[in-house]
Amino acid sequence: MNLDQIFISAQEAFLFYKNLPGKEKAEFLDTLADTLEEYRAEIVPLAVQESNLPEGRINGELGRTTGQIRLFAKMVKEGSWVEATIDPAMPDRTPLPRADIRRMLTPLGPVVVFGASNFPLAFSTAGGDTISALAAGCPVIYKAHPAHPETSKKVADCIHVALLKCGLPSALFTHVEGGIAEGQALVQHPLAKAVAFTGSHAGGKALFDLANKREEPIPVFAEMGSVNPIFCFPKKLSHNIPGLAKAFVSSLTLGVGQFCTNPGLIFVPEEQAKDFENAISAELKEIAAAPMLHQGIAQAYYDSIQFLEAREELRWVKVADPKHLINGSTALAEIKAHDWLKDSLFQKEVFGAFAMMVVYQSQTELEEIAEHLHGQLTITIWAEEEELKNQLFLLNLLEEKCGRLLFKGVPTGVEVGYAMQHGGPFPSTTAPQSTSVGAYAIKRFARPIAFQDMPQDLLPDALQDENPLGIWRMVNGNWEK
Ligand code: NAP
């Protein structure tokens, strides 16, 4: 099928699918989750083989994938996500009568999705982007990631099995294989209405620029990763140096450091720096090098480290060992805050188990760091409650710099739920007003439409006086069901 045919069929499928009741969309999504479970025994070994990730992790990831599919199914079945808002007519209002105005969200149209290499299931073919687009009512044209082609094809087959079982058009999902040229052509197609992407900064920014150069620019929801800083305060640290070092290293090395929420930057007060560094070093010694996702990612990791090794501001606590290139070994470098502040290159993501420990001396330095910090998916604060009492200014600065602010634990392990925010100011994403994980991800693929004085019978169910769907709506400024 050529590109025009793919998009024309997707557009036709869209015009039919977008108005289907939420219940029918939910039935399809639940069928898909069941189908993926049915094919678990085939999907898991393929993904393990293609990603070098352990079986336990892939099994868990499949559970996460079906879990998020069911979450969106539940949401569209319930239906209130469309934000139905009604301002009834006021014919007697003076000096002018008010028209009847009813607003809701409506799906955008065909969405192009680029899957991630580091989540062959949960952020790939039937991952969060694809599913939130389908849940919103949009067909998906999926650009398969070349790092796990067979897994991608198998999952695409499952999507088609589920579409067939539910009597829905197969053009609601198209699996496209290819490289950069094919991906760019998808983004440039006039019928594409939005793009979702997870991957590198270079890739996400290139697609964002491309989409903005189109005759009709379209939104690009690119999640490009971040360094997810942890800010350590003296009391908290001194109360539990070994425990926090362990937590930090576990998070840093999880999945060989190949997570977008991997903590690549940690700010440590000078008084505890040496003890903390020793504790981290001891933990790092316990971690064996393990295979990274693919050769290209391992090469990029070691190239980035080699580049940093040329910088004299960095003192290497543990050097990476590229003996077996596919294996990612851990690395840790230390730098003084005043040096770190001089060059924003020290904030660049190194995708893998590398962290930079930045030693700060004063509150002033801490605030300068916060001001200087680039946009992040997450920022973590390790402080005793009493240490935060006079830190409102700092907290205020940090809020401006991230999508999720943690006061406990580590940034890896992104919960898929209603309140999750997985997004953040640029450069972590190109759309800080959105999330790529959790229920609100659906809103990326819908736009508001208002109907003015539309006859009752023609209005979508969500906006009719009777509220046949029984959803939450704002009527005249009040929430009601
Ligand atoms: P990537 O190189 O950005 O590729 C992701 C997808 O986008 C692939 O399908 C790729 O196609 C496509 N693509 C990339 N640049 C493009 C361009 N200019 N035009 C059109 N399509 C383009 O990411 P990756 O392969 O997953 O990993 C490489 C690096 O990405 C890692 O080293 C890491 O820094 C980063 N990464 C970040 C995250 C995150 O969570 N944000 C996740 C994974 C990786 P082709 O492969 O066919 O070229």
Boltz pocket constraint, residues with backbone or C-beta under 6 A from the ligand:
constraints:
  - pocket:
      binder: B
      contacts: [[A, 114], [A, 115], [A, 116], [A, 117], [A, 118], [A, 143], [A, 144], [A, 145], [A, 146], [A, 178], [A, 179], [A, 180], [A, 181], [A, 183], [A, 184], [A, 198], [A, 199], [A, 200], [A, 201], [A, 202], [A, 203], [A, 204], [A, 206], [A, 207], [A, 223], [A, 224], [A, 225], [A, 226], [A, 258], [A, 259], [A, 260], [A, 261], [A, 296], [A, 297], [A, 300], [A, 301], [A, 349], [A, 350], [A, 351]]
      max_distance: 6.0
